[in-house]
Amino acid sequence: MLQKIFNQVVGAKYISVLRTWVPNMVAWGTVGGVALVHFTDWQLFLDYVPYIKGKFGKDE
């Protein structure tokens, strides 16, 4: 059903093009996410991981 709606709105040609680009977009999104964590304060991101949260004590 969902594919019929997409075919009517977008077209079968563009759906097939999108299917070939999805793995590439996922890979670059993963690389971008890892780069974001690497170049920013990685402890800020790891505070939201439950297992690692207690390993970094706040210096007060």
N, C-alpha and C positions, 0 to 999 in steps of 0.2 A: 504494500500500500504506500509506504513512504517513498519507494523508488518511483512509483507512478507519478506522485506529486512532483518529485524532483525532475523527472523527465518532462513534465508539462511546463515547469517553471524555467529550468535551466537548459535542459537538452541532454541527450545521451552522449554526445561528443564531449561535452565539458565534464560530465561525470566520469568518463573514462580517463580524461586528462587529470582530473583531481585524484583519482585512485592511484595513478602512477606517481603523483607528487606527495602523497600523504607520508610514506616512509621517509622521504627526504626531509620533509618539514618536521617530523618527529625527531629525527636525528639532530637537526640543527637547533631545535628547541631544547633538547637535552644538553647539547654543547653550550648553548647560551645560558641555561640554568646553572650548569657547573661553573662556567666562567663568572657568573654573577656572584655565586657563593665564594669563589676563589678570590676575587678581587675586592670583595667587601668584607665586613666584619663577620667572619664565619661563625663566631660564637653567638652572634645575634640569631642566626638561622638555627643553630643547634640547640638553642634554648627551647625550641618548639618540638624537639624530638624527645619523647618521654624517657627513653632509656639513658640518654646522654645528658639530660637536663641537670642532674645533680652532680655531675663530674666537674663542672666549672663553677667554683664558688665565687661569689662577688667579693672583690677586695673593698673593704670598708675601712 
